[in-house]
Amino acid sequence: MTDGWIVREIPILSAAGSAWFDVVAEEYSAARFPRPIEILLRSGCSLTHDAGFYREAHAKVLIRNPIARSVLQGLEPALQIWAYVQSVPEERRAIVGIGRRDVSFDLGLPMPLPRFTPGDERPIAAPYHWAVTKLMDQHAYLEIAPGGGIRVGDMLGFNISHPCLTFDRWRTIPIIDAEYRVVDVVQTLFWRSRSAELAPP
């Protein structure tokens, strides 16, 4: 390390996203570099896979790449944000305590999946037609059907379409098992570059 910067004999070349990592891997494999290079695929969303945009992107990877099909089958969404139902002001609308400060929204709104009512033994699936129609800073408008039985105090778990921009909203993320018991906790760490720290305000 020299003056705070890391010096490597073999440089790292990093690229790709979770939607195109197979294409980048093929291009890098075929490239001829003038010196040894360490390749790092930057496909961060593969950590939690997730729903919406990245579920569709993953399906396309499996279609176009036989190697990916052989090793990446069976990925499931693994990031959920839970929130309480705070109000049911209309028979077709509920207000939930989840907003833009909690989840990403650039590639699709969060999707309600599990539902837990206090007193039940475990969560159950939310009706398929429930959908977030609008996301405010701290609240979501949830479209429901009359007679769905939703109540203030119910909890909803939301699948996320773009996990990368959800990670940076949370300092600590609990890891749960199949019974929804917390078994571990991870911290998210986002480092600023040295040049950003030295830049004038």
C-alpha beads as a LAMMPS data file, in Angstrom:
LAMMPS data file: protein, C-alpha beads

201 atoms
200 bonds

1 atom types
1 bond types

-500.0 500.0 xlo xhi
-500.0 500.0 ylo yhi
-500.0 500.0 zlo zhi

Masses

1 110.0

Atoms # bond

1 1 1 0.000 0.000 0.000
2 1 1 1.415 3.399 -0.982
3 1 1 -0.022 6.695 0.302
4 1 1 -3.308 5.000 1.107
5 1 1 -3.706 3.414 -2.332
6 1 1 -3.500 -0.323 -2.961
7 1 1 -0.890 -1.407 -5.483
8 1 1 -1.367 -4.800 -7.133
9 1 1 0.982 -6.642 -9.452
10 1 1 -2.033 -8.137 -11.220
11 1 1 -4.732 -5.493 -11.802
12 1 1 -8.419 -6.253 -11.333
13 1 1 -10.786 -5.700 -14.222
14 1 1 -14.377 -5.501 -12.992
15 1 1 -17.542 -5.151 -15.016
16 1 1 -21.022 -6.498 -15.676
17 1 1 -24.303 -6.457 -13.871
18 1 1 -26.650 -9.211 -12.833
19 1 1 -28.563 -8.999 -16.116
20 1 1 -25.503 -9.408 -18.379
21 1 1 -22.794 -11.227 -16.427
22 1 1 -22.845 -14.193 -18.830
23 1 1 -22.215 -11.960 -21.848
24 1 1 -19.349 -10.136 -20.113
25 1 1 -17.802 -13.449 -19.012
26 1 1 -17.825 -14.677 -22.608
27 1 1 -16.279 -11.447 -23.916
28 1 1 -13.557 -11.417 -21.258
29 1 1 -12.776 -15.084 -21.886
30 1 1 -12.208 -14.370 -25.563
31 1 1 -10.222 -11.156 -25.028
32 1 1 -6.429 -11.087 -25.260
33 1 1 -4.912 -8.750 -22.698
34 1 1 -1.256 -7.651 -22.935
35 1 1 -0.613 -8.623 -19.320
36 1 1 -2.190 -10.893 -16.669
37 1 1 -5.576 -9.606 -15.514
38 1 1 -7.764 -10.788 -12.654
39 1 1 -11.399 -10.771 -13.770
40 1 1 -14.113 -9.886 -11.249
41 1 1 -17.731 -10.161 -12.383
42 1 1 -19.807 -7.496 -10.673
43 1 1 -23.187 -9.208 -10.543
44 1 1 -24.319 -8.088 -7.111
45 1 1 -28.015 -8.875 -7.488
46 1 1 -27.192 -12.562 -7.808
47 1 1 -26.643 -12.472 -4.033
48 1 1 -30.373 -12.215 -3.415
49 1 1 -31.674 -12.784 -6.980
50 1 1 -35.020 -11.116 -6.334
51 1 1 -38.227 -10.565 -8.192
52 1 1 -39.545 -8.378 -10.962
53 1 1 -36.827 -7.065 -13.278
54 1 1 -34.054 -9.407 -12.136
55 1 1 -36.249 -12.492 -12.186
56 1 1 -36.994 -11.730 -15.841
57 1 1 -33.340 -10.933 -16.562
58 1 1 -32.236 -14.217 -14.986
59 1 1 -34.709 -16.147 -17.136
60 1 1 -33.122 -14.592 -20.231
61 1 1 -29.634 -15.574 -19.029
62 1 1 -30.782 -19.196 -18.707
63 1 1 -32.239 -19.119 -22.213
64 1 1 -29.157 -17.756 -23.950
65 1 1 -26.364 -19.436 -21.954
66 1 1 -26.076 -23.236 -21.527
67 1 1 -23.345 -22.941 -18.859
68 1 1 -25.592 -20.694 -16.766
69 1 1 -28.427 -23.196 -17.151
70 1 1 -26.233 -25.947 -15.735
71 1 1 -25.242 -24.071 -12.556
72 1 1 -27.831 -21.380 -11.836
73 1 1 -31.159 -23.222 -11.812
74 1 1 -33.322 -22.808 -8.750
75 1 1 -32.453 -19.255 -7.682
76 1 1 -35.192 -17.753 -5.525
77 1 1 -35.856 -14.218 -4.258
78 1 1 -34.075 -13.743 -0.947
79 1 1 -34.639 -10.120 0.090
80 1 1 -37.880 -8.964 1.668
81 1 1 -38.842 -5.742 3.391
82 1 1 -41.566 -6.091 6.024
83 1 1 -44.015 -3.366 7.025
84 1 1 -47.210 -2.888 9.009
85 1 1 -50.624 -2.037 7.598
86 1 1 -51.285 1.377 9.123
87 1 1 -54.694 2.225 7.719
88 1 1 -57.502 0.791 5.598
89 1 1 -59.273 4.019 4.559
90 1 1 -61.218 2.472 1.680
91 1 1 -62.461 -1.007 0.869
92 1 1 -60.019 -1.243 -2.029
93 1 1 -57.028 0.511 -0.468
94 1 1 -54.681 0.027 2.457
95 1 1 -51.823 2.257 3.591
96 1 1 -48.633 0.387 4.498
97 1 1 -45.576 1.749 6.314
98 1 1 -43.060 1.225 3.531
99 1 1 -41.775 3.952 1.231
100 1 1 -39.028 5.296 -0.971
101 1 1 -36.757 5.638 2.034
102 1 1 -37.003 1.877 2.575
103 1 1 -36.960 0.230 -0.861
104 1 1 -35.853 0.814 -4.429
105 1 1 -38.471 1.840 -6.980
106 1 1 -36.526 2.563 -10.162
107 1 1 -37.174 -0.863 -11.749
108 1 1 -40.598 -1.574 -10.355
109 1 1 -42.592 -1.161 -7.173
110 1 1 -42.324 -3.623 -4.271
111 1 1 -44.576 -6.672 -4.529
112 1 1 -46.516 -7.997 -1.495
113 1 1 -45.998 -11.699 -0.989
114 1 1 -46.222 -13.085 2.569
115 1 1 -48.814 -11.742 4.989
116 1 1 -48.872 -12.183 8.738
117 1 1 -51.784 -11.448 11.052
118 1 1 -50.951 -11.239 14.771
119 1 1 -52.193 -14.415 16.430
120 1 1 -51.512 -16.659 13.431
121 1 1 -48.818 -19.320 13.675
122 1 1 -46.981 -18.307 10.521
123 1 1 -47.262 -16.048 7.460
124 1 1 -49.496 -16.990 4.545
125 1 1 -49.445 -15.883 0.918
126 1 1 -51.030 -12.520 0.194
127 1 1 -53.739 -12.538 -2.514
128 1 1 -52.119 -12.417 -5.954
129 1 1 -54.101 -9.333 -6.994
130 1 1 -52.823 -7.138 -4.159
131 1 1 -50.443 -4.571 -5.626
132 1 1 -48.619 -1.406 -4.665
133 1 1 -49.907 1.392 -6.890
134 1 1 -48.032 4.366 -5.459
135 1 1 -44.971 4.832 -3.260
136 1 1 -44.507 7.921 -1.095
137 1 1 -41.457 8.728 1.039
138 1 1 -42.684 6.673 3.995
139 1 1 -45.925 5.028 2.853
140 1 1 -47.267 2.799 0.104
141 1 1 -50.748 2.664 -1.396
142 1 1 -51.789 -0.986 -1.585
143 1 1 -54.647 -1.904 -3.889
144 1 1 -56.758 -4.690 -2.410
145 1 1 -60.122 -6.346 -3.065
146 1 1 -63.159 -5.893 -0.825
147 1 1 -63.500 -8.623 1.759
148 1 1 -59.805 -9.513 1.724
149 1 1 -59.674 -9.474 5.502
150 1 1 -56.744 -7.090 5.756
151 1 1 -56.534 -5.296 9.090
152 1 1 -54.527 -2.523 10.701
153 1 1 -51.571 -4.191 12.400
154 1 1 -51.161 -6.933 9.806
155 1 1 -47.624 -7.329 8.503
156 1 1 -46.720 -7.686 4.833
157 1 1 -43.430 -8.848 3.346
158 1 1 -42.501 -7.246 0.030
159 1 1 -40.342 -8.725 -2.689
160 1 1 -38.006 -6.262 -4.351
161 1 1 -37.337 -5.770 -8.054
162 1 1 -33.939 -4.034 -7.716
163 1 1 -32.106 -5.111 -4.545
164 1 1 -28.939 -3.045 -5.072
165 1 1 -30.715 0.229 -4.340
166 1 1 -32.472 -1.341 -1.362
167 1 1 -29.248 -2.496 0.308
168 1 1 -27.952 1.045 0.589
169 1 1 -31.010 2.109 2.592
170 1 1 -30.252 -0.267 5.472
171 1 1 -27.224 -0.398 7.803
172 1 1 -28.208 -3.781 9.248
173 1 1 -30.094 -6.666 7.628
174 1 1 -31.277 -9.715 9.617
175 1 1 -30.910 -13.191 8.114
176 1 1 -33.865 -15.503 8.781
177 1 1 -34.491 -19.218 8.378
178 1 1 -37.521 -20.980 6.902
179 1 1 -39.416 -20.445 10.165
180 1 1 -38.778 -16.691 10.106
181 1 1 -36.370 -16.909 13.048
182 1 1 -33.446 -14.472 12.971
183 1 1 -30.273 -16.563 12.758
184 1 1 -27.699 -13.923 11.835
185 1 1 -27.234 -10.243 11.099
186 1 1 -25.152 -8.621 8.367
187 1 1 -24.012 -5.043 8.084
188 1 1 -23.949 -3.164 4.810
189 1 1 -20.772 -1.160 4.277
190 1 1 -20.504 1.490 1.583
191 1 1 -17.071 3.032 1.280
192 1 1 -16.396 6.442 -0.169
193 1 1 -13.317 6.813 -2.309
194 1 1 -10.337 8.748 -0.960
195 1 1 -10.775 11.359 -3.664
196 1 1 -14.407 11.889 -2.634
197 1 1 -13.363 12.385 0.989
198 1 1 -10.761 14.987 -0.027
199 1 1 -13.031 16.841 -2.404
200 1 1 -14.193 20.282 -1.222
201 1 1 -17.858 20.566 -0.165

Bonds

1 1 1 2
2 1 2 3
3 1 3 4
4 1 4 5
5 1 5 6
6 1 6 7
7 1 7 8
8 1 8 9
9 1 9 10
10 1 10 11
11 1 11 12
12 1 12 13
13 1 13 14
14 1 14 15
15 1 15 16
16 1 16 17
17 1 17 18
18 1 18 19
19 1 19 20
20 1 20 21
21 1 21 22
22 1 22 23
23 1 23 24
24 1 24 25
25 1 25 26
26 1 26 27
27 1 27 28
28 1 28 29
29 1 29 30
30 1 30 31
31 1 31 32
32 1 32 33
33 1 33 34
34 1 34 35
35 1 35 36
36 1 36 37
37 1 37 38
38 1 38 39
39 1 39 40
40 1 40 41
41 1 41 42
42 1 42 43
43 1 43 44
44 1 44 45
45 1 45 46
46 1 46 47
47 1 47 48
48 1 48 49
49 1 49 50
50 1 50 51
51 1 51 52
52 1 52 53
53 1 53 54
54 1 54 55
55 1 55 56
56 1 56 57
57 1 57 58
58 1 58 59
59 1 59 60
60 1 60 61
61 1 61 62
62 1 62 63
63 1 63 64
64 1 64 65
65 1 65 66
66 1 66 67
67 1 67 68
68 1 68 69
69 1 69 70
70 1 70 71
71 1 71 72
72 1 72 73
73 1 73 74
74 1 74 75
75 1 75 76
76 1 76 77
77 1 77 78
78 1 78 79
79 1 79 80
80 1 80 81
81 1 81 82
82 1 82 83
83 1 83 84
84 1 84 85
85 1 85 86
86 1 86 87
87 1 87 88
88 1 88 89
89 1 89 90
90 1 90 91
91 1 91 92
92 1 92 93
93 1 93 94
94 1 94 95
95 1 95 96
96 1 96 97
97 1 97 98
98 1 98 99
99 1 99 100
100 1 100 101
101 1 101 102
102 1 102 103
103 1 103 104
104 1 104 105
105 1 105 106
106 1 106 107
107 1 107 108
108 1 108 109
109 1 109 110
110 1 110 111
111 1 111 112
112 1 112 113
113 1 113 114
114 1 114 115
115 1 115 116
116 1 116 117
117 1 117 118
118 1 118 119
119 1 119 120
120 1 120 121
121 1 121 122
122 1 122 123
123 1 123 124
124 1 124 125
125 1 125 126
126 1 126 127
127 1 127 128
128 1 128 129
129 1 129 130
130 1 130 131
131 1 131 132
132 1 132 133
133 1 133 134
134 1 134 135
135 1 135 136
136 1 136 137
137 1 137 138
138 1 138 139
139 1 139 140
140 1 140 141
141 1 141 142
142 1 142 143
143 1 143 144
144 1 144 145
145 1 145 146
146 1 146 147
147 1 147 148
148 1 148 149
149 1 149 150
150 1 150 151
151 1 151 152
152 1 152 153
153 1 153 154
154 1 154 155
155 1 155 156
156 1 156 157
157 1 157 158
158 1 158 159
159 1 159 160
160 1 160 161
161 1 161 162
162 1 162 163
163 1 163 164
164 1 164 165
165 1 165 166
166 1 166 167
167 1 167 168
168 1 168 169
169 1 169 170
170 1 170 171
171 1 171 172
172 1 172 173
173 1 173 174
174 1 174 175
175 1 175 176
176 1 176 177
177 1 177 178
178 1 178 179
179 1 179 180
180 1 180 181
181 1 181 182
182 1 182 183
183 1 183 184
184 1 184 185
185 1 185 186
186 1 186 187
187 1 187 188
188 1 188 189
189 1 189 190
190 1 190 191
191 1 191 192
192 1 192 193
193 1 193 194
194 1 194 195
195 1 195 196
196 1 196 197
197 1 197 198
198 1 198 199
199 1 199 200
200 1 200 201
